[in-house]
Amino acid sequence: MTDIRESSALPAGPRLEGHGLLLRLWDPDSETDVDAWLRGLLDPDFLRWNTPLRTITDAAGARESLRAKAADAEAGTGLTLCVTDAGDGTVLGQIGLNAIDRVQSAGNIGYWVLPEARGRQVATRSLLLVSRWAFTELGLHRLELGHALGHEASCRIAERCGFLYEGTLRGAMWEAGRRDAWRDVHRHGRLATDPEPRVGERA
């Protein structure tokens, strides 16, 4: 297990496999990856619940965004993984471990799933994999997960994966499509000392 306080670097090129999924780094030079990243960020359901810090509307912007994610991994501040089907490599979505704080031994998790992959428990399975890796390989103590108030699907995913509801943060994220108005956020948390959630292979 890595003591995350000892080094700024994250383990190089992690590949997490389990629950029928393979999680790998995004490739900014892959047209398939760039297209999937752009489609995810432009998906109406994603934009209903999230307002990105920077608007991305084309392949060039998506590629630049993926390169920025790679730089975050190099700096040890975040890790964004491409979620794929372990059998055929089809891109299904993304999951990120962000805002890694080595002093507090904590990080924040976010995810989205492409429209054609929904209904297959992709987010749940990805969250289980990344959480276990963050606790066992990085040695983190606490993981946090936040979602807009009213996003019941994300709330169920968090609780299914052992992220307990800890409260509502007032005005903690932008309203959909705006950067001048705010909405409340449900905050969930999971500790390394919490019991492992009992979730089946397909959950």
Summary of the structure (lengths in Angstrom):
residues: 203
radius of gyration: 16.1
end to end distance: 26.3
largest distance: 43.5
contacts: 601
relative contact order: 0.17
helix: 31%
strand: 31%
